[in-house]
Amino acid sequence: MSKEIHSHRKDEHLSLALKYWKEGRNHSEFSSALRLVPNGLPEISTEEVDLSLTLFGHQFEFPFYIEAMTGGSKMGNRINLELAEIAASQKLAMAVGSQSIALKYPELAEGFRQVRQHNPQGFIFANIGAGHSLENAQKAVEMLSADALEIHINTGQELVMKDSEGDRSFYWLENINGIAENLGVPVVVKEVGFGMSQKMFKQLSQTAVAGINIGGKGGTNFAWIERERGQTTLNLDHYGFTGPESLVEARLAKNNKPLIATGAVSSSMDILAAQLFGASLVSSAGYVLSVLKDEGSQALDELFSQWKDELVKLYTLVGARQFNDLSQVEFIYNQSLRHFLEERKDKQIIL
Ligand SMILES: Cc1cc2nc3c(=O)[nH]c(=O)nc-3n(C[C@H](O)[C@H](O)[C@H](O)COP(=O)(O)O)c2cc1C
């Protein structure tokens, strides 16, 4: 694929993701999947709440961050710069989009490097696909002086792309493990919006990855985006597990890797709900993009301040002074999640 076609594809992803969110195709899965048990006597003050948590050897002041989207095209670099500035001012972590394009065309690396220049102290995730070599993983991390690496797995998306664009072979586990064992910074394996199953958690438990991002269904849907790009007639819109379903799967699989939740996160209640379902960190991509493009960078900055403020109130409501207290919080699954649990609870997973 030529540089121009690759850049153009990144821009199409941006504009179609925006269209997807503008048309309201997203479903807020996290907050609607549970009901909090009333706790009107929490015996706690908002001043006692501390939202920070330690993960990957780093103290995250807030449990949410800006998830991977772009870089490598003019439009993508501009968006990344705006996001990097907001991440720096809000003290939020941030992931860049896939650096494949800059590994192939090193002259495009500068656009990614600027993310670090605009956010020198921040926690930044590098990002590559699961087929890349250890050498490329090292280059991607070096490009940004990244604190961690995300390896995305996007089988559903690759298969709905044309033969000339999409991968057709998916022997990834050994490669992922090799990178995780040797890279020297934490490696997170992330889905991009189709969610994860018990089998996947068991597979990943046998690797050296430091964390798993369940990338649940309900937000940005790359099966839809690729269809809109005219890549396919194959409809995978209904394929996958939502964020809450994926986190239930993690529990059923007795997953013991730290979890990150993405997938239609668009409110402070979504963040709390994802943490109650077992995620440590929570991230958001499509919604962040839609606020940035529709309302501007100041509005996005204000949104993050609002989420922090609301999350302190929500922790107070459930009686949690800190992240570890969330495991004591009572809540009830909604009907469809109860049904899901019934269907999935006795699965025998043989690898
Ligand atoms: C425009 C756009 C581009 C994306 N590009 C990447 C990418 O390059 N690498 C990656 O790991 N994920 C990528 N993603 C996936 C997101 O990181 C995230 O997993 C997915 O969008 C689900 O989260 P959401 O519902 O909050 O959008 C992209 C998402 C969007 C919206």
The ligand as a Gaussian input file, in Angstrom:
#p B3LYP/6-31G(d) Opt

LIG

0 1
 C      -10.878000       7.035000      14.239000
 C      -10.384000       5.872000      15.025000
 C       -9.177000       5.282000      14.701000
 C       -8.685000       4.217000      15.454000
 N       -7.446000       3.721000      15.179000
 C       -6.886000       2.821000      16.020000
 C       -5.549000       2.419000      15.876000
 O       -4.835000       2.880000      14.986000
 N       -5.039000       1.500000      16.750000
 C       -5.814000       0.972000      17.747000
 O       -5.333000       0.181000      18.551000
 N       -7.110000       1.323000      17.900000
 C       -7.650000       2.239000      17.074000
 N       -8.955000       2.626000      17.251000
 C       -9.794000       1.882000      18.192000
 C       -9.954000       2.554000      19.535000
 O       -8.712000       2.664000      20.198000
 C      -10.953000       1.797000      20.423000
 O      -10.444000       0.524000      20.727000
 C      -12.310000       1.620000      19.744000
 O      -12.630000       2.766000      19.000000
 C      -13.422000       1.371000      20.754000
 O      -13.529000       2.455000      21.644000
 P      -14.687000       3.593000      21.503000
 O      -15.984000       2.887000      21.506000
 O      -14.464000       4.485000      22.691000
 O      -14.435000       4.311000      20.214000
 C       -9.455000       3.707000      16.526000
 C      -10.678000       4.302000      16.840000
 C      -11.142000       5.372000      16.123000
 C      -12.439000       6.004000      16.521000

